[in-house]
Amino acid sequence: MEQKRTDKPLLAKGVQRIALAILCMFISPVIIHSAFKNQDHPLYIPILILGIAGAIFAVFMGFRGLQTVMESMFGKKKKK
């Protein structure tokens, strides 16, 4: 059985996705906190929606990045 090599460009893409997820994981709670501090401001709802969307995006990109890193190391999962 031959040993597979790591696909370096795909690995780099996965690491970039994880880095983007980590960045959003820090920015989104700050935006949400800022929205809750200023509930009487007219832009309260749009800022809150932006923060929640950023948090959801961070989770999504974290999973996609991890999936891409695993795919670069072990190859695509074959369906039976």
Buried (B, 14 or more C-beta within 10 A) or exposed (E): EEEEEEBEEBBEBBBEBBEBBBEBBEBBBEBBEBBEEEEEEEEBEEBBEBBBEBBEBBEEBBEBBBEBBEBBBEEEEEEE
